[in-house]
Amino acid sequence: MTDLRFDSVRLDVRDMDAAEAFYRDALGFERVFRYDLPDGVIQMMAPGGRPPGVELTMLRDLTPAASPTEHVAFLADDVPSWVERVRRLGYKVEREPFSVEGETMAFVLDPDGHRIELKHYS
């Protein structure tokens, strides 16, 4: 079988508006769906508005993990330009672009401290 593909990763958030703004404005993602539930909101954001992407989850009785996600990686053609965009919008750049054996990568943080890796393979 070859039909198994990646869809999303869930990230628990404290403020849906702040999370949506980061993924929309800093990373250029678009909303795939938003479910307003009796106990919270689940919203998927993805490049081009189509999965794979991140499923942002804010539930009333959910306490986000004490430790944010180690990292979620996204491919980028121009890592330094994306890092500058993130910085210009006032978000935290955790690690400036660096290269290791043909890969260029950098790490930025979303409003909840989830580490987002921006990566390019040469």
C-alpha positions as CSV (number, residue, x, y, z in Angstrom):
1,M,0.0,0.0,0.0
2,T,1.3,3.5,-0.8
3,D,-1.6,5.8,0.2
4,L,-0.3,6.7,3.7
5,R,0.7,10.3,3.8
6,F,1.3,12.9,6.6
7,D,-1.6,15.2,7.4
8,S,-0.9,17.3,10.5
9,V,0.7,17.6,13.9
10,R,-1.4,18.9,16.8
11,L,0.0,21.9,18.7
12,D,-1.8,23.0,21.9
13,V,-2.2,26.7,22.2
14,R,-3.3,29.2,24.8
15,D,-4.5,32.0,22.5
16,M,-6.0,30.9,19.1
17,D,-5.9,34.4,17.6
18,A,-2.2,34.8,18.5
19,A,-1.3,31.3,17.1
20,E,-3.3,32.0,13.9
21,A,-1.5,35.3,13.4
22,F,1.9,33.7,13.7
23,Y,1.2,30.8,11.3
24,R,-0.6,33.2,8.8
25,D,1.6,36.3,9.0
26,A,5.1,34.8,9.8
27,L,4.9,31.5,7.9
28,G,2.3,32.4,5.2
29,F,-0.1,29.5,6.1
30,E,-3.8,29.6,5.3
31,R,-6.7,28.3,7.3
32,V,-7.8,24.8,6.2
33,F,-10.7,24.5,8.7
34,R,-11.9,25.8,12.0
35,Y,-14.2,23.9,14.4
36,D,-15.8,26.0,17.1
37,L,-16.7,23.4,19.7
38,P,-18.6,23.8,23.0
39,D,-15.3,23.3,24.9
40,G,-12.9,25.2,22.6
41,V,-11.5,25.6,19.1
42,I,-9.6,23.3,16.7
43,Q,-8.1,25.0,13.6
44,M,-5.8,23.7,10.9
45,M,-3.3,26.0,9.2
46,A,-1.2,24.9,6.3
47,P,0.9,26.2,3.4
48,G,-1.5,27.0,0.5
49,G,-4.5,26.1,2.7
50,R,-4.0,22.4,2.1
51,P,-2.6,19.7,4.4
52,P,-0.1,18.8,5.6
53,G,-0.1,21.5,8.3
54,V,-0.5,22.2,12.0
55,E,-3.7,21.5,13.9
56,L,-3.9,24.3,16.5
57,T,-6.0,23.1,19.5
58,M,-7.3,25.3,22.3
59,L,-9.7,23.5,24.6
60,R,-11.2,25.0,27.8
61,D,-10.1,22.2,30.1
62,L,-6.8,21.6,28.4
63,T,-3.6,22.9,30.0
64,P,-0.9,23.2,27.3
65,A,2.1,21.0,28.0
66,A,4.7,22.4,30.4
67,S,7.2,21.8,27.7
68,P,6.3,22.9,24.2
69,T,6.8,20.6,21.2
70,E,10.5,19.9,20.6
71,H,10.2,21.0,17.0
72,V,8.2,20.8,13.8
73,A,10.1,21.2,10.6
74,F,9.0,22.9,7.4
75,L,11.0,23.1,4.1
76,A,11.9,26.5,2.8
77,D,13.7,27.6,-0.3
78,D,15.3,30.6,1.4
79,V,15.7,30.0,5.1
80,P,17.4,33.4,5.8
81,S,14.5,35.3,4.2
82,W,11.9,33.4,6.3
83,V,14.0,34.1,9.5
84,E,14.0,37.8,8.6
85,R,10.3,37.8,8.1
86,V,9.7,36.2,11.5
87,R,12.0,38.7,13.2
88,R,10.4,41.7,11.4
89,L,7.0,40.6,12.7
90,G,8.3,40.6,16.3
91,Y,8.5,36.8,16.8
92,K,11.5,35.1,18.5
93,V,14.3,33.7,16.4
94,E,15.8,31.0,18.6
95,R,18.7,30.1,16.3
96,E,20.0,31.9,13.3
97,P,20.4,30.1,10.0
98,F,23.3,27.6,10.0
99,S,24.5,24.8,7.6
100,V,25.4,21.2,8.3
101,E,26.4,18.8,5.5
102,G,24.3,20.4,2.8
103,E,21.3,21.4,5.0
104,T,20.6,25.0,6.0
105,M,18.3,25.4,9.0
106,A,17.1,27.8,11.6
107,F,14.7,27.7,14.6
108,V,12.0,30.1,15.5
109,L,9.4,30.0,18.2
110,D,5.6,30.4,17.9
111,P,3.7,32.4,20.6
112,D,3.3,29.2,22.7
113,G,7.0,28.4,22.5
114,H,6.7,25.6,20.0
115,R,10.0,25.3,18.1
116,I,9.6,25.6,14.4
117,E,12.5,24.5,12.2
118,L,12.9,26.1,8.8
119,K,15.0,23.8,6.6
120,H,16.5,23.7,3.1
121,Y,18.3,20.7,1.6
122,S,20.9,21.7,-1.0
